Amino acid sequence: MNSRTVVITHWVFAVVVMCAVPVSITAQHRKTAPCPRGPVRVYEDVRAVTNESACRIVFRPTGVRLTAVGDGSRPDPGRLVVKDGRGRYYSANADGWGPVVSVWGADGKYLSSFGETGDGPGEFTGGSNLLLLVDSGDSLHVVDLSNWSVFSPDHRYVRRAPSRLIGRDRQTTVILYNGKVLAGEGYGSPGEHYFRVVDQKGSLARAFGTAQEGTGGGHYGHDRSIAYLAGHRTFWAGPSWEGSNAYVLEEWEVEGAGSTDGPSITRSIHRQAPWFKWMGDKYSSPMVRSLHVTEDGLLYVQLWRPTSKYVEAIKRFKDRAEHGGGWTAAMEEMDELAESLTNIIVEVIDVNAGELLASATYPMGEAMQGDPLLPQGFFRNELTGYVYHVGEDGLPYVEIIEGVLEKR
């Protein structure tokens, strides 16, 4: 394995107070010092990086909103939003609207909708639980309970394939440069592999990545968050959601062009954090929940971290949950505890310079309420994303927000 490791150490986590919706025009456009970034380095020359974060990341509304109307004449904006290369937004999973996809202009104006329940071409099964993905050619891929459907940039139905092997989570599923799907959902992969590639017919093309090959996890067959730079031949993967005792981010080949053994790790970043420890189960151990990569080499990492009070409080639920007794009730009680006793950690790493640029810790309850303002999802290769809200009038809306790195 050809793996080069960058070590990033950072011991102090600052709580960054950021803007909540709504934000004044003055606040949105105030001048701030840009985040200083170091020079790009040659990885063979990098052995250890011990910098503290010099910056903070702040998310602010762009002024674009996808809004519902009170008369119900068109679908509401959904909880899942993606953006194509033309600046159009697609939303799905709107409460009460079934399996419909809505299209919005770059300015947030509603344009059209398509999709309905059924088994025919262009129809969707499984209710309003769709996964939307956009490829580098602006085709829209829609995954429902049974099928993976592809639509052209002008929303004409193109083809569909069985979705059994395609990922169901937006944090673990991407469309590659060749139109195939890469999934980091280990539970659906054969044997002990973390990753699988599915071809355009919905068939398994390749499975790769085991615990022995990488440093991202210690158990077989568990999900790993992935991030993909459109058009590239590599992707980034976080550690396993279960079983990892190290905060390691790995860049993998997609096709394994440089190796006779298939895809391999090309480089890895080891973020040394004393609080990232495997505590024996997923309920009391930190995890890298999502990754996002930008065109200029920034990795945005969002982690979930339980506090010691949470670990102590859930001990009474773990036996019930793990042995099938009262699973639903136990999980609901644990979710309530999580909101008050766990944290969301947000970090930004410059992978080309080998630097930690920003790091902050937020109580989960505050993050869920939108204060501070954190994205619920990002758009491809940008630090622009969205948050879903319900206004005081009871109508939902989606706020488009942009991340800015500022000097601390």
C-alpha positions as CSV (number, residue, x, y, z in Angstrom):
1,M,0.0,0.0,0.0
2,N,1.3,3.4,-1.0
3,S,0.2,5.6,1.8
4,R,1.5,8.9,3.0
5,T,0.3,10.2,6.3
6,V,-0.1,13.8,7.5
7,V,-0.4,14.3,11.2
8,I,-2.5,17.2,12.4
9,T,-2.6,18.0,16.1
10,H,-5.0,20.5,17.7
11,W,-5.9,20.6,21.4
12,V,-8.2,23.5,21.9
13,F,-11.7,23.6,20.6
14,A,-13.3,27.0,20.5
15,V,-17.1,27.6,20.5
16,V,-17.8,29.9,17.5
17,V,-20.9,32.1,17.9
18,M,-22.5,32.4,14.4
19,C,-25.5,34.0,12.9
20,A,-29.0,32.5,13.1
21,V,-31.8,33.1,10.7
22,P,-32.7,35.8,9.9
23,V,-29.5,37.8,9.5
24,S,-29.4,41.5,8.8
25,I,-28.0,42.8,5.5
26,T,-25.2,44.5,7.5
27,A,-24.2,41.3,9.2
28,Q,-24.2,39.4,5.9
29,H,-21.9,41.8,4.2
30,R,-19.5,42.9,6.9
31,K,-15.9,42.9,6.0
32,T,-13.7,40.3,7.6
33,A,-10.1,39.2,7.4
34,P,-9.8,36.2,5.1
35,C,-8.5,33.0,6.5
36,P,-4.7,32.7,5.9
37,R,-3.8,29.5,4.1
38,G,-0.3,28.1,3.9
39,P,1.5,27.1,0.7
40,V,0.7,23.8,-1.0
41,R,3.3,21.2,0.1
42,V,4.7,18.1,-1.5
43,Y,3.4,15.2,0.5
44,E,6.7,13.4,0.7
45,D,8.1,16.3,2.6
46,V,5.3,16.4,5.2
47,R,5.8,14.3,8.2
48,A,3.9,16.1,11.0
49,V,1.7,19.2,11.2
50,T,1.0,20.5,14.7
51,N,-0.7,23.8,14.0
52,E,-3.7,25.1,15.9
53,S,-6.6,26.4,13.8
54,A,-6.1,30.1,12.9
55,C,-9.6,30.6,11.5
56,R,-13.2,29.9,12.0
57,I,-15.9,29.0,9.5
58,V,-19.1,31.1,9.5
59,F,-22.2,30.3,7.5
60,R,-24.4,33.1,6.3
61,P,-27.6,33.3,4.2
62,T,-27.0,34.1,0.6
63,G,-30.4,35.8,0.2
64,V,-31.8,32.8,-1.8
65,R,-34.7,31.0,-0.4
66,L,-36.9,28.1,-1.7
67,T,-40.3,28.9,-0.2
68,A,-43.7,27.2,0.1
69,V,-47.1,28.9,-0.7
70,G,-50.1,28.8,1.6
71,D,-52.7,27.8,-1.0
72,G,-51.0,24.4,-1.7
73,S,-50.9,25.1,-5.5
74,R,-47.4,23.7,-5.8
75,P,-45.2,21.4,-3.7
76,D,-43.3,22.7,-0.7
77,P,-39.5,22.7,-0.8
78,G,-38.3,19.4,0.5
79,R,-35.8,18.4,3.2
80,L,-33.3,17.2,0.7
81,V,-31.8,19.7,-1.8
82,V,-29.1,19.3,-4.5
83,K,-27.8,21.7,-7.0
84,D,-26.7,21.2,-10.6
85,G,-24.0,22.9,-12.6
86,R,-26.5,25.4,-14.0
87,G,-27.3,26.7,-10.6
88,R,-30.7,25.1,-10.4
89,Y,-31.9,23.5,-7.2
90,Y,-33.8,20.2,-6.9
91,S,-35.7,19.3,-3.7
92,A,-37.5,16.2,-2.5
93,N,-39.1,14.6,0.5
94,A,-41.5,17.5,1.3
95,D,-43.9,16.6,4.1
96,G,-47.2,15.4,2.7
97,W,-46.3,15.6,-1.0
98,G,-45.2,12.0,-1.8
99,P,-42.5,11.1,-4.2
100,V,-42.2,14.4,-6.1
101,V,-39.1,16.3,-7.2
102,S,-39.3,20.1,-7.5
103,V,-37.1,22.3,-9.6
104,W,-36.1,25.8,-8.5
105,G,-34.1,28.5,-10.3
106,A,-30.7,29.9,-9.2
107,D,-32.7,32.8,-7.6
108,G,-34.9,30.5,-5.6
109,K,-37.9,30.8,-7.9
110,Y,-40.1,27.8,-8.3
111,L,-40.0,26.4,-11.8
112,S,-41.7,22.9,-12.0
113,S,-42.2,19.5,-10.4
114,F,-42.3,16.0,-11.7
115,G,-42.7,12.5,-10.3
116,E,-45.6,10.4,-8.9
117,T,-46.1,7.1,-7.2
118,G,-46.0,4.1,-9.5
119,D,-44.0,1.3,-11.2
120,G,-43.7,2.9,-14.6
121,P,-40.8,4.8,-16.2
122,G,-40.3,8.1,-14.4
123,E,-42.4,7.0,-11.5
124,F,-41.2,6.3,-7.9
125,T,-42.0,3.7,-5.3
126,G,-41.6,3.7,-1.6
127,G,-43.2,7.0,-0.7
128,S,-41.5,10.4,-0.1
129,N,-38.1,9.0,0.8
130,L,-35.9,9.7,-2.2
131,L,-32.2,10.1,-2.6
132,L,-31.2,12.8,-5.2
133,L,-27.7,12.9,-6.8
134,V,-26.5,15.1,-9.7
135,D,-23.6,13.9,-11.9
136,S,-21.0,16.0,-13.7
137,G,-23.2,16.2,-16.8
138,D,-26.1,17.7,-14.8
139,S,-28.2,14.6,-15.2
140,L,-30.4,13.9,-12.1
141,H,-30.3,10.5,-10.4
142,V,-33.2,9.6,-8.2
143,V,-33.0,6.5,-5.9
144,D,-36.3,5.2,-4.5
145,L,-37.1,2.1,-2.5
146,S,-36.9,-0.2,-5.6
147,N,-35.2,1.7,-8.5
148,W,-32.5,4.1,-9.6
149,S,-33.9,6.4,-12.2
150,V,-31.9,8.9,-14.3
151,F,-33.3,12.1,-15.9
152,S,-31.6,14.3,-18.5
153,P,-30.8,18.0,-17.6
154,D,-34.2,18.9,-19.1
155,H,-35.9,16.3,-16.9
156,R,-36.7,13.8,-19.5
157,Y,-36.7,10.2,-18.3
158,V,-33.6,8.3,-19.6
159,R,-33.3,4.9,-17.8
160,R,-33.6,3.0,-14.6
161,A,-32.0,0.1,-12.8
162,P,-32.6,-1.8,-9.6
163,S,-31.5,0.1,-6.6
164,R,-30.8,-2.8,-4.3
165,L,-27.0,-2.3,-4.3
166,I,-27.0,1.5,-4.4
167,G,-26.4,3.5,-1.2
168,R,-29.4,5.0,0.7
169,D,-27.6,7.7,2.6
170,R,-26.4,11.0,1.0
171,Q,-23.3,10.9,3.3
172,T,-22.1,7.6,1.9
173,T,-23.2,7.7,-1.8
174,V,-21.8,9.6,-4.8
175,I,-22.0,9.5,-8.7
176,L,-18.6,9.0,-10.2
177,Y,-17.1,10.6,-13.3
178,N,-18.1,7.5,-15.4
179,G,-21.8,7.5,-14.3
180,K,-21.4,4.6,-11.9
181,V,-22.3,4.8,-8.2
182,L,-19.9,4.6,-5.4
183,A,-21.3,3.6,-2.0
184,G,-19.5,3.5,1.4
185,E,-22.3,1.6,3.1
186,G,-20.5,-1.5,4.2
187,Y,-23.6,-3.4,5.3
188,G,-24.6,-3.8,1.7
189,S,-21.2,-4.8,0.4
190,P,-20.2,-8.4,0.0
191,G,-17.8,-10.0,2.4
192,E,-15.6,-7.7,4.5
193,H,-15.5,-4.7,2.0
194,Y,-16.3,-1.2,3.0
195,F,-16.9,0.2,-0.5
196,R,-18.7,-0.9,-3.6
197,V,-19.2,0.4,-7.2
198,V,-22.4,-0.3,-9.0
199,D,-22.7,0.0,-12.8
200,Q,-25.4,1.7,-14.8
201,K,-27.4,-1.6,-14.9
202,G,-27.5,-1.7,-11.1
203,S,-25.1,-4.6,-10.9
204,L,-22.1,-4.8,-8.7
205,A,-19.0,-3.8,-10.6
206,R,-16.4,-3.9,-7.8
207,A,-16.1,-4.2,-4.0
208,F,-13.0,-3.1,-2.2
209,G,-11.4,-1.8,1.0
210,T,-11.2,-4.0,4.1
211,A,-10.1,-3.1,7.7
212,Q,-6.7,-4.6,7.0
213,E,-6.1,-2.3,4.0
214,G,-6.9,0.9,5.7
215,T,-6.6,2.6,9.0
216,G,-10.2,3.9,9.0
217,G,-11.8,1.2,11.2
218,G,-11.6,-1.9,13.2
219,H,-14.8,-3.8,12.3
220,Y,-15.9,-5.2,9.0
221,G,-18.8,-4.1,7.0
222,H,-19.7,-0.7,8.6
223,D,-20.6,2.6,6.9
224,R,-18.0,5.2,6.1
225,S,-18.7,8.8,5.0
226,I,-17.3,9.7,1.7
227,A,-16.6,12.8,-0.3
228,Y,-16.0,13.1,-4.0
229,L,-14.6,15.8,-6.2
230,A,-16.6,15.8,-9.4
231,G,-14.7,14.3,-12.4
232,H,-11.8,13.0,-10.3
233,R,-10.4,9.5,-10.0
234,T,-10.1,9.6,-6.2
235,F,-12.4,10.0,-3.2
236,W,-12.0,10.7,0.5
237,A,-13.3,8.4,3.2
238,G,-13.7,8.9,6.9
239,P,-13.3,6.2,9.5
240,S,-15.9,3.6,10.1
241,W,-19.0,4.7,12.0
242,E,-18.4,1.7,14.2
243,G,-15.0,0.4,15.4
244,S,-12.6,3.2,14.8
245,N,-10.1,4.4,17.4
246,A,-8.4,6.9,15.1
247,Y,-9.6,10.1,13.3
248,V,-8.1,9.2,9.9
249,L,-9.2,10.6,6.6
250,E,-8.1,8.5,3.6
251,E,-7.9,9.4,-0.1
252,W,-8.7,6.3,-2.2
253,E,-8.4,5.5,-5.9
254,V,-11.6,4.8,-7.7
255,E,-10.4,2.3,-10.3
256,G,-7.0,1.2,-9.0
257,A,-5.2,2.3,-12.1
258,G,-1.8,2.4,-10.3
259,S,-2.1,-1.0,-8.7
260,T,-2.6,-4.6,-9.8
261,D,-4.5,-5.3,-6.6
262,G,-7.3,-2.8,-7.3
263,P,-8.1,0.5,-5.6
264,S,-5.8,1.5,-2.8
265,I,-5.1,4.5,-0.5
266,T,-3.1,7.2,-2.1
267,R,-2.6,9.4,1.0
268,S,-4.1,9.8,4.5
269,I,-4.5,12.6,7.0
270,H,-4.3,11.6,10.7
271,R,-6.0,14.2,12.8
272,Q,-4.7,13.6,16.3
273,A,-7.5,14.4,18.8
274,P,-7.3,13.1,22.4
275,W,-11.1,12.9,22.5
276,F,-11.5,10.6,19.5
277,K,-11.5,7.2,21.2
278,W,-13.5,4.0,20.6
279,M,-15.4,3.3,23.8
280,G,-16.6,-0.2,22.8
281,D,-19.9,0.7,21.0
282,K,-21.4,3.2,18.6
283,Y,-23.6,4.8,21.2
284,S,-20.8,6.1,23.4
285,S,-18.0,6.7,20.8
286,P,-17.3,9.7,18.6
287,M,-17.8,9.4,14.8
288,V,-17.1,11.3,11.6
289,R,-20.7,11.7,10.4
290,S,-20.1,13.5,7.2
291,L,-17.4,14.7,4.8
292,H,-17.4,17.3,2.1
293,V,-14.6,18.3,-0.3
294,T,-14.3,21.6,-2.3
295,E,-12.6,22.4,-5.6
296,D,-9.7,24.2,-3.8
297,G,-8.8,21.2,-1.6
298,L,-10.8,21.9,1.6
299,L,-12.2,19.0,3.6
300,Y,-15.2,19.9,5.7
301,V,-15.6,17.4,8.5
302,Q,-18.6,17.1,10.8
303,L,-18.3,14.8,13.8
304,W,-20.6,13.6,16.6
305,R,-19.1,13.5,20.0
306,P,-20.8,12.2,23.2
307,T,-20.0,13.8,26.5
308,S,-19.1,11.8,29.6
309,K,-22.5,12.7,31.1
310,Y,-24.2,11.2,28.0
311,V,-22.1,8.0,28.2
312,E,-23.0,7.5,31.8
313,A,-26.7,8.3,31.2
314,I,-27.2,5.8,28.4
315,K,-25.8,2.8,30.2
316,R,-29.3,1.8,31.3
317,F,-30.5,1.7,27.6
318,K,-27.6,-0.1,26.0
319,D,-28.5,-3.6,27.1
320,R,-32.1,-3.1,26.0
321,A,-31.1,-1.7,22.6
322,E,-28.4,-4.2,21.8
323,H,-30.4,-7.3,22.7
324,G,-33.6,-6.4,21.0
325,G,-35.7,-5.5,24.0
326,G,-37.5,-2.2,23.7
327,W,-35.3,-1.0,20.9
328,T,-37.6,1.8,19.7
329,A,-38.3,3.2,23.1
330,A,-34.7,3.0,24.0
331,M,-33.6,4.8,20.9
332,E,-36.2,7.6,21.4
333,E,-35.0,8.2,24.9
334,M,-31.3,8.2,23.7
335,D,-32.2,10.7,21.0
336,E,-33.6,13.1,23.7
337,L,-30.5,12.7,25.8
338,A,-28.3,13.3,22.7
339,E,-29.8,16.7,22.1
340,S,-28.7,17.9,25.5
341,L,-25.6,15.9,26.2
342,T,-23.7,15.5,22.9
343,N,-21.8,17.8,20.7
344,I,-21.3,18.5,17.0
345,I,-17.7,19.3,16.0
346,V,-17.0,21.1,12.8
347,E,-13.5,21.1,11.3
348,V,-12.0,22.3,8.0
349,I,-8.7,20.8,6.8
350,D,-6.6,22.0,3.9
351,V,-5.5,18.7,2.4
352,N,-3.0,20.2,0.0
353,A,-1.2,22.3,2.6
354,G,-1.7,19.8,5.4
355,E,-3.3,22.3,7.8
356,L,-6.1,22.4,10.2
357,L,-7.9,25.7,9.3
358,A,-10.9,25.8,11.6
359,S,-12.4,23.8,14.4
360,A,-15.4,24.4,16.7
361,T,-17.6,22.5,19.1
362,Y,-21.4,23.1,19.4
363,P,-24.0,21.5,21.7
364,M,-26.2,19.3,19.5
365,G,-29.4,21.0,20.7
366,E,-28.1,24.4,19.5
367,A,-27.0,23.0,16.1
368,M,-30.4,21.4,15.5
369,Q,-32.1,24.6,16.2
370,G,-30.0,26.5,13.7
371,D,-28.1,28.6,16.2
372,P,-25.3,28.5,15.1
373,L,-26.2,28.2,11.5
374,L,-24.8,24.9,10.1
375,P,-25.6,23.3,6.8
376,Q,-27.8,20.3,6.7
377,G,-26.3,19.4,3.4
378,F,-23.7,20.8,0.9
379,F,-23.8,21.4,-2.8
380,R,-21.2,19.6,-4.9
381,N,-17.6,20.8,-4.4
382,E,-18.7,24.1,-2.8
383,L,-18.8,25.5,0.7
384,T,-22.4,26.5,-0.1
385,G,-25.3,24.4,1.4
386,Y,-28.8,24.7,2.8
387,V,-30.9,24.5,6.0
388,Y,-34.5,23.5,6.2
389,H,-36.8,25.6,8.4
390,V,-40.5,26.1,9.2
391,G,-41.5,29.7,9.5
392,E,-43.7,31.3,12.2
393,D,-46.5,31.1,9.6
394,G,-46.2,27.3,9.6
395,L,-44.8,27.2,6.1
396,P,-41.5,25.5,5.3
397,Y,-38.6,27.1,3.5
398,V,-35.1,26.3,2.6
399,E,-32.3,28.9,3.2
400,I,-29.3,28.7,0.9
401,I,-26.2,29.5,3.0
402,E,-22.5,30.0,2.2
403,G,-19.5,29.1,4.3
404,V,-16.7,31.7,4.8
405,L,-13.4,31.2,6.5
406,E,-12.3,34.1,8.6
407,K,-9.2,34.8,10.6
408,R,-9.9,34.1,14.2
